[in-house]
């Protein structure tokens, strides 16, 4: 059964993520730092690894940059969950496509892999990531298409109440609504939970 857990911000969302994975099988969770490295920062153990270890997972870093489809298939086959870090959405999507991740992830999720993402990891799950150009620099990536993973049926704008990014996110939300887009705003302490065909905001 499809399970997605999409948090605007990982630290604020961690208590809710912990509750949502309580009954999920625990095993290997792949921490995917591709988007963060696209912005020049590294995930830190206490924030990005330790919380998942405390939930019962074994963590392993898996950067999609430079990976082959065979390597991605092997690693996704070993994992019970993935966590896709925030950062630059366009860099993330570039390597999701080049590595074959984008072609494989939906099937693995249907087979039971839990997709957990925050910020860029949320936007990547939507049908089209072009709207993220209002927040991220698309010129950092080499993309021929802005199609997302299509794991969600609508756009999501995270960080709506963020002290630094909230103003830009609210402006983007207003523009998209005015143009008739189907868009979900998400505060930093909110999480989208997809279980099968049901989508709830926690």
N, C-alpha and C positions, 0 to 999 in steps of 0.2 A: 504494500500500500504506500502511495506517495506520502512522504513527510518532508515538509519544508519548514524551517524555523528562521525567520528573517528579522534581525534586530537592527534598529537604527544605529545603536552604539553598543558595543559588546559589554563594557563594564556595567552600564546601567541596565542592560538586558539580561545579564548573567543569572540573577535569581529566577527569572521567568524561564530562561532556557533550561536551567536545572530541573524545574518542575515539569517542563514539556518533554524532556528526555528520560524522565524517571522510569518509565516502563519500556523504553527502547532498549534493544540489545546493545550491550557495551563491548567494545573491542577496540580496534585501531581507528583513530580519527586523524585524518590528514589535515594539517594546518597549511593552507595555501597562501603564501605571502606575496604572490605575484603583483597584486595591485599596490601593496604598500611599497614594494621596491620600485615600482613605477613612479612613486612620489619621493623616493629617496630615504625612506625610513624602514626600520626593521621591527617586526613584532617582538615584544618583550615577554620573557617567560612568565612573569607574575600575572600579566594581563591576558595573554593569548594562549598559553599552554596550561599553566597550573589550574585554572578554573575547570578545564575539561578533564584533567587528571583527577581532580576532586570529585567530578561527576562519575568517575569509574572508567574513563577511557585511557587507552595508551596513545600518546601523541607522537606524531612524526611529521617533520617539515616536508612539504612536497611542492616545490616551485614549478609551475607549468612552463616557465621560460626554458626553452631548449629541449623539452621532453618530446619523445616520439609517441605516436598513437599506441604503439605496442607497450611502451613503458607506462602510459596512462592507463591502458586497459588492465595491465597486471596489477598496478597499485590500487585502482578502484575496486578490483576484484578482491583485494585483501582487506579493504576498509569496511567498517560498519557505518561510518559517518565522515563527513568532510566539514571543515570550517573555512570559508572563503573570507579573507581579511578585507578591510577597507583600504582605500587608496585611490589610485587612478583607474576609473572604470574602463577607459579605452585601452590602456595597456593590458589590463586584465582580460578584456575580450579578445584582443589580438592574440594572446597566448592561449586562451581557451580554444580559439579556432586553429591556430598553427599546430598545437599539440594533439588535436583530435578530441580534446575534452568535451567541446561543445557538441560533437556528434555522438558521444557515448553517455553523457550524464543522465539524460532523461530515462534511458533504459535501465540504468543502474538504480535510479531512484524508484522506478516501478518495481524493481526486484527487492527493495527494502533499504537501500542506502539512504541515510538521513542527510539532507543538504541543509547546513547551517551557514548563514552569511550575515555580514554586517556592512552597512554603507555601500561601497562599491559591489560587494558580494550580493547585496539586495537588488541593486539596479541591474546587475548582469542577468538576474533571473526574469526580468520583464521582457515584453515583446520587442522593444526598440529602445536603445540606450542613447539616442541622439540628444534627448533633452538634457542629459548630464553635462553637455558642453557648456551649460550655464554655470556649472560648478567645477568641472574638471577640464584639463587641457587636452583636447583630442589630438593635437599635433605631436604629442609624445608617442603616439602609436601609429602603426601602419595598418589601417583598416580599409577594406574596400566596401564593407557593408556595416551598418550600425544595428543590424538585427541582434536581439538579445537571445537568451536561452529559451524564452517562451514557457517558462515554468509557472508563471503567473499570467493572468489575462489582462492585467492593467499596469500602468506606470506607478512607481512608488517614489516619493520624495522623502528621504530620511532627514534627520537633523532639523525638523521644523522649529524646535524650541532651543536649539543650540545657541549658546551665548555669542559665538563668533559667526556661525554660518546661518543662523536662523533667519535673518533678514533676507538674504539672497534666496534661501529656500522658499520662504513665504511668497516672495515676488515671483519666483518661477511657478509655484503652485497656482497663484492667481492668474498668470498668463495662460497656463495650460487649461485651466478650467474655463476661462473666457473663450478659448479656441475650441472647446468642446471635447477635450481629451478626458478619458476615464483615468483618474489619477487618485491614488491613496496617499494622504499626508501621514507622516510617521514621526512622532516625538521620540526623543532619545531613550525614554524608558518604555517604549512600546515595541511589541513583537508581533509579526504576522505569523500565524500558525496555520499551515495547510496540512490537513489530514484527509487523504482520499480526495473527495470532491468538496469538502467543507473548508472554508476559509474564515478564520476568526482573527480579530485584533485583540491581543492580550495586553 
